[in-house]
Amino acid sequence: MGLAPPCGLGTLVKGTVMSWTSRLLGVVAFNLAMLFVVGCQQPRQTPLVSDLPPLTGDLPSQARQVVLDGLADPDPQIRANAVEVIATTKEVRLMPKAQRLLEDQAIPVKFIAVLAVGDLQYTLAKDEIGRLLSDPNPNIKIAAAYAMSKLGQAEYFKVFRNAVTSEDQTVRANAALLLGKSGQKEALRVLWWALRQPDSTDKVVLQAAESIAALQDERIYPKLWSRLISAYADDRVLGIRAMGALGTEQAKNAIITMLDDNIPEVRLTAAAQLGRLGEPIGEARVAEVFEKNLLAGMDADGQQRVKVLAALAIGEIGTEGLTKHLPQLLHDSSKSVRLAAARAILRQAAK
């Protein structure tokens, strides 16, 4: 079975969804340890670039311009993706622009902007985050609590820890996400509870499993392995991402087996996760996108997915043979592809 259509750079899974996508992190949520599961909306074609000024300066400067364009884009998916690029590449110099999105009308954009403040420990936005602790949306409240905990207010950890027991499944899934990002091992007890709770929906179970992996609990390995052998390609992508978060030698070896998957998106996800773990073994799988005309015969959505995942993998692997393809991806007609290329360029520039 193929992959779900792209929703921004979110995730791709069968069933219900975690962001405004459909349940997957795939298509591609840039980080994708970041699933953002704050609301749901029908997938749609990511808009193409139009009426933007030409990119100027060196490659990192061009990448920053792409991100700034994304922050001001009318499409909330693009705005959210742009904020995620800033957070994952630690481009603190761009945070004053991203800070404006703390008041965005789209809840997923606002959610990820709040998380970016916490992840980058951007103290200049602390007062705004404090006000969001009283936001009417419970997802924003727990995101603000997470940000405050990262800004040195440890007492707010219990706010999003306790939210994992919410009857609202979206809040529960988002709380699980935040617990995995917190780095606090004490969160494991409630994450296992959420994973095993009979009323937890699939999106909660998936996020709890990835967060448990992110907290380095090796007991989750068998459950992640079951995703890798699923008949569904999007399940396999989720399993690879979670194995990457676990990061053990056993997990790494499991990911290596996925480099021979028959679905390009699965192979590229495996290559990216291995690159993130310091193993460039998937380089050839990324190179074939450009050297074997892998995009031929794919529809526009499929081409976009593959190019986004290829760009993300290049950013993790970083060999000269792959980075030479980033300039063309940075000028792609798809805004999602351009943002993925910008992320790869900024990651490499920071090394």
N, C-alpha and C positions, 0 to 999 in steps of 0.2 A: 504494500500500500504506500502511496506517496505521502508527501508532506502537506500540511495545511497551508493555505495561502498566506502570504506575508501580512502582518499587521504591524506597521511601523517596523521596529526591530525588536519585536517582542518575543513571543515564544510560540512554538508550534506543536500542539498536541491534539489528539482526537478528543472529543468530549467537550466539557465546559472549559472556559478560559480564564486565564489569570490576568490579563491586562485588558486591553480592549481587543485582544486577539482571541484566541481560542484556547487554549490551555497551555500552550507551549512556550517555551522560552526561545524559541527558536527563531523565528525568523527574524528573529534574529535580533534578539535583544543583545545589544552590544555586549553586555557583560554577562550577561546573562547570568551570573549568579544572581542577577537581579531580575526577578520575575516580577513585574509588577502587576499585582493582582487587585487593583483597586477599581473595579468596575468593568463593564463589558459593553462592547459596541461592535456592530457588524464590521468585519474586515473590509478594507477597501484598497484600491490601488494606490500605492504611495505616489505622490505627485512628482512630476518631472521638473527639472530646473528650467526656469524661464525668467527673462528680464532681470537677471542678476549681473552686476558689474563683473568684468573679467578679473580673475585671480591674479594677484601681483606679489612680488617678493619671493623669498626662498620658499622651499616646500613647507616647513613648519608654519611660516607666516600665512601661506595659502590655506593650510589646514585650519588655522585659527579663524580665518575669514569664513570658511565653510561652516564652522561651528557657530560663529556669531550670526550668520545668515539663518542657521537653523533655529536659534533662539527666538528670532523674530518671525518665524514662518507662521502662516495662518493655520497650518495643520497641526493639531496638538500632538500627534504622534511624532512629528519631526521635532517639535520643541522638546518633547520628553527625551528623545534620542540625543539631542544636542546637549542637554544637561547631563545625561549619562556619560557622554564623551568627556565632559569637563571633569566629572567625578572620578572616572576610571583612569584618566591620564594626569590627574592632579594639577590641572591647569588653573591654579588659584587666581591667576591674573584675570581670568574671564569670569570669576564669580560675581563681581559687581553687576554684570549684565544678567547672569543667571538668577541673582537674588530677586530681581523684579518678578520672576515667575512664582515666587512664594504667594503671590496674590492672583495667580492664574485662575481663570474660571473653570478650566478642565481639571478635574480632581486628579487624574493620573499624572499630569504635568506638575501640579502643586505638590503631590506626594513625592515624586522623585526629586524635585527641587529641595524639599525639606531634608530628604536623605543626603543629598549632596552637601548641604551645610554641615551635617554631622560627620560624614565621611572625610571631609576636608578640614574639619574642626575650624570652620570659618566663623570666628567669634564676632565679626562685624554684623552678623545677622542674628545674634543671640536674642536681642529684644523682640524681633519679629517672631522668632521661634517660640519665645515665651508666650506671646499672644495667641499663637496657634494651638497651644495646649488647651484652649477653650473653644476650638473650632467646632462647628456643629457636626462636621463629618467625623465619625469615629476613626476612620482610617488616617485622617490627617492628625488627629489627636495622638495616636500611637506613634506616628512618624515623628511628630514634634518631640515626644518623650524620648524616642531613640536619639534624635539630634541633641537634645539636652544632655543625655547621658554621655554622649561623645564630647560634649563641650565641658565636661567635668562635673556634671550634676548627677552623680551615680544613683541617687535615690529614685530617679525616674525609670530605672531599669524595670522595677516591679510593675510599672504601668503597662508596658507592652508584654511583659511576661504574663501578667494576669489576663491580658486580652486574648491569649491563646485558648481560653476556655469559653470565649464568646459563642453564643448560638448563631451569630451572623458568620457564615462560612467565609466570606471575603475578609472580614476582620480577623478571623482565626488564621487564615492563610497568610495575611500580611504580618500578623504577629509572629508567626513561625519564620517568615522571611527575616524580620528584624532580629529575632533571637539568634539566627544563624550568623547574621552580620555583626552581632554584638561581641562575639569572641568569648562569651561567658560560658564556661563549662557547666555551670549550675543550671543552664537552660536545658540541658539534655533531658532531665526528668520530665519536664512538661512537653518537650518535643516528642518524646516517645509516647507520652500520653495521647497527644494529638494524632500521632500516626496510627495508634491502635484503637482510638475511639470509634465505636460503631457508626456514629452519626457524622464523622468527618467525611467530607466529600473528597473526590479524587484530587482536586486542586490542593486541598489541605494536606493530604497524604504525600503528594509529590513534593510540596514545599518543605514539609517537615523532614522528609528523607534527605533532601539536599542540604538542609540546614544542619541536620545531624552529621552528615558527611563533612560539612564545612567546619564543624566543631571537632573533627578528627575522631569520631567514635567508630572504630572498625567493625563493630557489631552490625552496622548497616550494610556491609558489603554484600551479603546474599540477596538482599532486597534490590540493591542496585544492579546486581548481575542479572536478575530476572528481567530488568528493563532492557538490558543489552541483547537478550535473546528473544525479545518480543517480535511479533510479526509486523508491528507498526513501526515505521521509520521514525516517527516523531517520538515514540517511546524510547527508541534507541538513542536518539539525540539527547533526551533528558537523562538517560542513564550515563551517557558519556560525560555530560557536564557535571553530574553529581560525582562520578568517579574522579574527575579532575579536581573537584573540591576536596575529596577525601585525600588524594595525593599520595597514597602509600605505593610501595613497589608492586604489590598485588593489583592495586587499582590501575596503575600505569600499564601493567602487562595486559590487563583486560581491555584497556583502551586501544592498545596496539592491534588487537585482533580485529578491531572495527575499521582499520585502514583498508580492509579488503571488502567492505560492505558494497552491495550493488547500487546503493543510492548515493549520488555525489554529495548531498548535504550531510549525510552521516559521516562520510570519509573526511570531509572538510572540518566538521566539528571535532572529530578525533584528532586530526592533525593540529588543530588550534590548541586543544587541551594538552596534548603532548608537548607542544612548543612552550606553553605556559609553565610546564613542569621541567623545562630545560632539555627536552628531547626533540631535536629537529628531524626525527625520523619520517615525519609526514610531509617533508618538503616536496617530494615527487608528486604527491596527491594534489597539492595546491598548484604546482607547475602545470599539471595536465589541463587545468582549466584554460590556460592561455596557449598551451603548446599542442593540444590535441583537439582543438575546436569543440570542447566539451559542451559549449552552449548551443551548438547547432541542433535544431529540432525542438528546443525548449520554447514554451510560450514566454511572454514578457515577465510574468510572475516568477516562473522558474529561473529565468536568467538573472533576475534581480536577487533572488534568494542565494543563488550560487555565487554571484559576484560579491554580495555582502559577506558571506561566510568565508570566501577566499580572502577578502581584505582583512577580516578579523584574524584569520590564520596567519597571514603575512606579518601582521603586527606582533604576533606571539613568537613566530619562528625567526624572523628578522634576518635571514640570509640575503646576501647581495643578489643572488639569482632570483629571489622573490621580490625584494623591495623595488626592483626596477620597474615593476608593474604598477606601483602605487600612483605615479603621476597620472596615468591614463584613467585609473579608477577615481581619482580625485576630480576629474573632469567629466565623469559619467553623467548621462542625462537624468539618472535617478538620484533624488536627494538622499535616499537611504544609503545608496552605494557611496556617494560622496562623503557622508558622515562616517561610514565605516572606514573608508580610506583615511579620512582625517584622524580618526582614532588610532589607526595603525601608525601613521606618520608621527603623531605626537608621542606615542608610546616609544617608538624607536628613538626619537629626539631626546627623550628623558633618560635613556640608558647611557 
